[in-house]
Amino acid sequence: MESYASTEVTSGLVIGPPFSQSPINYYVSSYDSNGGTNQKYLLDNNSGAYSDLKYWIDYNGIIETELRQVSETLDPRNFEQIEVYLAKPLNSQENIRVSFRLEYGGAWTQIATFSTAGASYFQAVPNIEKAVYVQLKIELDGSSSGFPSTPVLLAIRLS
């Protein structure tokens, strides 16, 4: 199972589809419409050129995949590994937290928090057992001090 960020509305968060300036540079926009002073906008560029914009901090950047069918009811599936791929290595103030649930509206179970500075690939044992459906939640924790940044997720793979 692989999942890539796409247009999705979840708890007031809108993540726009990637758009390209060239074959090398791309942008992703998002808006958190929860209101009040917590409204946040983000325009991220894979070249890191937009250091003056607001970045996701305190795990407020949330991506929820769709609830995907991964097996048949009579033959549920177990997952033994989750892999997280980033476009750039994490810095010392960035973190990514990954959780899952097996049914719509069910409770989230945390798989892992990844925070190793300098790493752009992570893996963990997700302990997902007897799954017919799986939904992932990826929470991004960036840095707002110094040179602001947010983790740049490329893909997540369950196997």
C-alpha positions as CSV (number, residue, x, y, z in Angstrom):
1,M,0.0,0.0,0.0
2,E,1.5,3.4,-1.0
3,S,0.0,6.8,-0.4
4,Y,0.9,10.2,-1.7
5,A,-0.4,13.6,-0.6
6,S,-3.3,14.8,-2.6
7,T,-6.2,17.1,-2.4
8,E,-8.1,16.2,0.7
9,V,-10.3,17.9,3.3
10,T,-9.9,16.6,6.8
11,S,-10.8,18.5,10.0
12,G,-10.5,21.9,8.3
13,L,-7.2,21.1,6.6
14,V,-7.0,21.4,2.8
15,I,-4.0,20.1,1.0
16,G,-3.7,21.3,-2.6
17,P,-2.4,19.1,-5.4
18,P,1.3,19.6,-6.3
19,F,1.9,22.0,-9.1
20,S,5.1,22.5,-11.0
21,Q,7.1,25.5,-12.1
22,S,9.5,23.2,-14.0
23,P,10.3,19.5,-14.2
24,I,12.5,19.9,-11.1
25,N,10.7,22.3,-8.9
26,Y,7.2,21.7,-7.4
27,Y,5.0,23.4,-4.9
28,V,2.3,22.1,-2.5
29,S,-0.1,24.5,-0.8
30,S,-2.3,24.0,2.2
31,Y,-4.7,25.9,4.4
32,D,-6.0,25.1,7.9
33,S,-9.5,26.7,8.3
34,N,-10.1,25.8,11.9
35,G,-10.5,29.6,12.5
36,G,-9.3,32.1,15.1
37,T,-5.6,32.8,15.4
38,N,-4.7,29.2,14.6
39,Q,-5.4,29.6,10.8
40,K,-2.3,28.6,8.9
41,Y,-1.2,28.8,5.3
42,L,1.7,26.9,3.8
43,L,3.3,27.0,0.4
44,D,6.2,24.6,0.3
45,N,8.7,24.3,-2.5
46,N,11.1,21.4,-2.8
47,S,14.0,23.8,-3.3
48,G,13.4,25.5,0.1
49,A,13.1,28.9,-1.4
50,Y,10.2,30.1,0.7
51,S,11.7,30.7,4.1
52,D,9.4,33.6,4.9
53,L,6.1,31.6,4.9
54,K,4.5,29.8,7.9
55,Y,5.5,26.2,8.4
56,W,3.7,23.4,10.2
57,I,4.9,23.0,13.8
58,D,3.6,21.1,16.9
59,Y,2.3,18.2,14.7
60,N,-0.3,20.5,13.1
61,G,0.5,19.4,9.6
62,I,-1.8,16.4,9.2
63,I,-2.3,14.1,6.2
64,E,-4.9,11.4,6.4
65,T,-5.1,8.8,3.7
66,E,-8.3,7.4,2.5
67,L,-9.6,4.3,4.2
68,R,-8.2,1.6,1.8
69,Q,-9.3,-2.0,1.4
70,V,-6.2,-4.1,1.7
71,S,-7.7,-7.6,1.8
72,E,-10.9,-9.6,1.7
73,T,-13.0,-10.1,4.9
74,L,-12.4,-13.8,5.0
75,D,-8.6,-13.4,4.5
76,P,-7.4,-10.3,6.6
77,R,-3.9,-9.1,6.1
78,N,-1.0,-8.5,8.5
79,F,1.6,-5.8,7.8
80,E,5.1,-6.4,9.0
81,Q,6.9,-3.2,7.9
82,I,6.2,0.5,7.3
83,E,8.6,2.6,5.3
84,V,8.6,6.5,5.2
85,Y,10.4,8.3,2.4
86,L,11.2,12.0,2.6
87,A,12.3,14.4,-0.1
88,K,15.0,15.9,2.2
89,P,16.6,14.8,5.4
90,L,15.0,15.8,8.7
91,N,16.7,18.6,10.6
92,S,17.2,18.5,14.4
93,Q,13.8,20.2,15.1
94,E,11.6,18.2,12.7
95,N,9.6,15.1,13.5
96,I,7.0,12.8,11.8
97,R,4.4,10.8,13.7
98,V,2.5,8.0,11.9
99,S,-0.7,6.3,13.2
100,F,-3.2,3.9,11.7
101,R,-6.8,2.8,12.2
102,L,-8.7,-0.2,10.8
103,E,-12.2,1.3,10.4
104,Y,-13.8,4.7,9.7
105,G,-14.1,6.7,12.9
106,G,-12.1,4.2,14.9
107,A,-9.4,5.2,17.3
108,W,-5.9,6.0,16.0
109,T,-3.0,3.7,17.1
110,Q,0.4,5.3,16.9
111,I,3.0,3.3,14.9
112,A,6.1,5.4,15.5
113,T,7.6,8.9,15.7
114,F,10.6,9.5,13.5
115,S,13.0,12.2,14.5
116,T,16.5,11.2,13.5
117,A,18.2,14.3,12.2
118,G,19.9,13.8,8.8
119,A,17.7,10.8,7.8
120,S,15.4,10.8,4.8
121,Y,14.2,7.1,5.1
122,F,12.6,5.4,8.1
123,Q,11.2,2.0,8.8
124,A,9.3,0.5,11.7
125,V,7.2,-2.6,12.6
126,P,3.6,-1.3,12.5
127,N,1.9,-4.2,14.3
128,I,-1.1,-4.0,12.0
129,E,-2.9,-7.4,12.3
130,K,-6.1,-8.8,10.7
131,A,-6.6,-5.8,8.5
132,V,-9.3,-5.6,5.9
133,Y,-9.2,-1.8,5.7
134,V,-6.3,0.6,6.7
135,Q,-6.2,4.3,7.0
136,L,-2.9,6.2,7.9
137,K,-2.4,9.5,9.6
138,I,0.9,11.4,9.1
139,E,1.5,14.3,11.4
140,L,4.3,16.8,10.6
141,D,6.2,18.7,13.2
142,G,8.5,21.4,11.7
143,S,10.7,24.2,12.9
144,S,9.6,27.9,13.2
145,S,12.9,29.2,14.6
146,G,16.1,29.9,12.7
147,F,15.5,28.7,9.1
148,P,11.8,27.5,9.2
149,S,11.1,24.1,7.7
150,T,8.6,21.3,7.5
151,P,9.3,17.7,6.8
152,V,8.7,16.9,3.1
153,L,6.9,13.6,2.7
154,L,7.4,11.7,-0.6
155,A,5.7,8.3,0.2
156,I,4.7,5.8,2.8
157,R,4.7,2.1,2.1
158,L,3.2,-0.7,4.1
159,S,4.2,-4.3,3.5
